[in-house]
Amino acid sequence: MKVFFEKEVDSIQSIAIDKLVEHPYHKEVYESSPSSMLEESIKRTGDKPIYPIVVVPNPENDMYWVVSGMGRLATLVQLGQNEVEVKVLPYPCEETVKNLIVDLNKQRIKTGKEKLMEFRHYCNMYPPKKGVRGYNRYEIIGKELNLSKDQVKELLITNDFYCGEGDIVLERIFDNTLSNNQANTLKKCVEQQLEKFNSTDVFEKLSHGNFDFSRLDYGLKHLDPRDETEYNLLKSYLTRGITLMEFQKKLEQYGKVENRVKNHEDNKIHIPSNIDEFTLGNAHIIKGDNTKVEFTNPYEKPVNCIIGSPPYGDRRTNGDGQRKETGHGMNGQEYAVYLAETYQKYVPFLAEDGSIYVIVDEYRLDNGSFSCYLEHFVIEMVKRGLFLVGRYIWWKDNPMPRSYADKDMVAGYEMVYRFSKSSNDYYCNDDLFLELDKTTIKGFQEGCTNSDKKGNTTRGTEYYQSHLKKLRNTLSDQTCRDIIKGNVANPEDFFRQEEEKRHTSTSPIYLTSTLILESTRPNDVVVDIWNGVGNTMTSALLLNRKYIGVEMEDNYFQQSVRRLITTEQWLSEVTKEVKNTLKEYTGEITPSSEFSISIPVEQVYVES
Ligand SMILES: C[S@@+](CC[C@H](N)C(=O)[O-])C[C@H]1O[C@@H](n2cnc3c(N)ncnc32)[C@H](O)[C@@H]1O
């Protein structure tokens, strides 16, 4: 055994604190910080620690390496001392100074990490030596650390395996919060699923002593701890928060969701962003500002109905939170004129017996009072030669929460105004009135655009937006639910790419469908100059009308195009189902194009 110093060498000296630096090896092995416990005891012993800080001179300059007492030094600095009494030992060689550091810190209360570092220190100090008689490496290291030779042997194997990214496992073993057996079970899993253990983070996540390690292998085979959601599920299984059966059930649900997401991703349709018009089957979508863009109509017949919901004036945005949208900064009168002028541009395209439906909601001015733009708007439309021929309320089952700030008792509705070119010679579908009179169709009464991620409305009932089944008596419940996928107010919506913004103010399909049925015949042309993500389009396509949409925002234009493709595809697939159903009622149908169906809608009503 090498000894550090031949004879008594200690000398106590007062040294300025800025000359004292922690030795790099001390820093590597130990964690030092000032302690309030030490502060009190140092105060009791005349502002000096009982055991002095130990230093060695740095052979390269006039500084000193601190080899023991960093906690004491930090405490003295905190107490405001500029100079401290230290014990100065002569500098031995670099290797010996490392041993000195560990020896001087023997009495320290150590963390798992410090114990691990000391263990490694002794492993380096006593390397394997073959053929040296009487040299038992495990025994000597064990003596230094108060461990049996078998413990040392086992720790050496574990250290070799986890050293590096798995250090946290070893630290926990030395901290006594993880057993060697648990570490061994974890080791088997690491060997089998190495790809999941590619970071320190995963070792940290999976080496908790309170886990049931007999569950680890099964859990890890099904879940990937690198994913936070999967890890949380795994954790609740490993901590026995859930039973095996519950775990399996959750895995099943999880798998279904995963598959759904995968299907959704795989089926994404990418639309080139440089197109400003898209036509397919029975719909034509134009990208542009409706006040300026050229209105192109590929159908060679006039428009029978314009349906739409303009932006909400100065009130709110359609999802991007920007305050630069149409109507922002305008008072009620200005906005009314703006809207009426916009509609005026489209009147020449409207059939003589056609209708304009405007779905509108009031907004408040900065001073708190209503803008009254609805009233002004009706007057502005009438000034431009249009007649107000219908005035409905769109009643919302699950409106936005009532606003105390706005002092509104009721806010669960919007207005729908119907205008036409003539006061009495506009087309009306009497059959629709008959159907509504039968009261089997709830029409305006159900559904709204607000629902949670699971498709439930905030009022608790299932979100069941489309009443097309009842309106047409042709579609299955499931089909009606599938249509809802188009509702982009939901995060799981079908047409929006993940990076695209969600439209927050879409019109429900039952509303636009009812208005279309009231004012048009099959194959008529329906237009929405505030297309958004195309709910009016979906209604028109499902009701076998032609559609033209105008949308300013590229983002919503893209979503609508994708929606058009999917809806037309879907329609061509269900044509068979619809055909068969219809045959029972009408005897015949004639598809008008590959992607469209020609159904005499008004003839298919039956008692339900
Ligand atoms: C209230 S939302 C209508 C949503 C639509 N009904 C739906 O269900 O998706 C109004 C839409 O008009 C668009 N818009 C606003 N100003 C426009 C303009 N000047 N020209 C064309 N579109 C405009 C907005 O981007 C928004 O998508």
The ligand as a MOL file (V3000), in Angstrom:
LIG
                    3D

  0  0  0     0  0            999 V3000
M  V30 BEGIN CTAB
M  V30 COUNTS 27 29 0 0 0
M  V30 BEGIN ATOM
M  V30 1 C -68.3740 32.3620 -40.8300 0
M  V30 2 S -67.2700 31.5930 -41.9000 0 CHG=1
M  V30 3 C -68.2910 30.5490 -42.8800 0
M  V30 4 C -68.0340 29.0850 -42.6460 0
M  V30 5 C -68.7850 28.1530 -43.5610 0
M  V30 6 N -70.1950 28.3970 -43.5250 0
M  V30 7 C -68.4880 26.7030 -43.1600 0
M  V30 8 O -69.3730 25.9800 -42.6860 0
M  V30 9 O -67.3340 26.2940 -43.2640 0 CHG=-1
M  V30 10 C -66.8290 32.8650 -43.0400 0
M  V30 11 C -65.7740 32.4290 -44.0500 0
M  V30 12 O -65.6460 33.4470 -45.0360 0
M  V30 13 C -64.2840 33.6170 -45.3600 0
M  V30 14 N -64.1290 35.0100 -45.8500 0
M  V30 15 C -64.0590 36.1440 -45.1190 0
M  V30 16 N -63.9710 37.2180 -45.9150 0
M  V30 17 C -63.9970 36.7600 -47.1910 0
M  V30 18 C -63.9300 37.3760 -48.4620 0
M  V30 19 N -63.8500 38.6960 -48.5720 0
M  V30 20 N -63.9480 36.5900 -49.5470 0
M  V30 21 C -64.0430 35.2360 -49.4440 0
M  V30 22 N -64.1100 34.5920 -48.2660 0
M  V30 23 C -64.0820 35.3440 -47.1510 0
M  V30 24 C -63.5520 33.3460 -44.0740 0
M  V30 25 O -62.2150 32.9370 -44.3150 0
M  V30 26 C -64.4010 32.2340 -43.4700 0
M  V30 27 O -63.9120 30.9780 -43.8260 0
M  V30 END ATOM
M  V30 BEGIN BOND
M  V30 1 1 1 2
M  V30 2 1 2 3
M  V30 3 1 2 10
M  V30 4 1 3 4
M  V30 5 1 4 5
M  V30 6 1 5 6
M  V30 7 1 5 7
M  V30 8 2 7 8
M  V30 9 1 7 9
M  V30 10 1 10 11
M  V30 11 1 11 12
M  V30 12 1 11 26
M  V30 13 1 12 13
M  V30 14 1 13 14
M  V30 15 1 13 24
M  V30 16 1 14 15
M  V30 17 1 14 23
M  V30 18 2 15 16
M  V30 19 1 16 17
M  V30 20 1 17 18
M  V30 21 2 17 23
M  V30 22 1 18 19
M  V30 23 2 18 20
M  V30 24 1 20 21
M  V30 25 2 21 22
M  V30 26 1 22 23
M  V30 27 1 24 25
M  V30 28 1 24 26
M  V30 29 1 26 27
M  V30 END BOND
M  V30 END CTAB
M  END
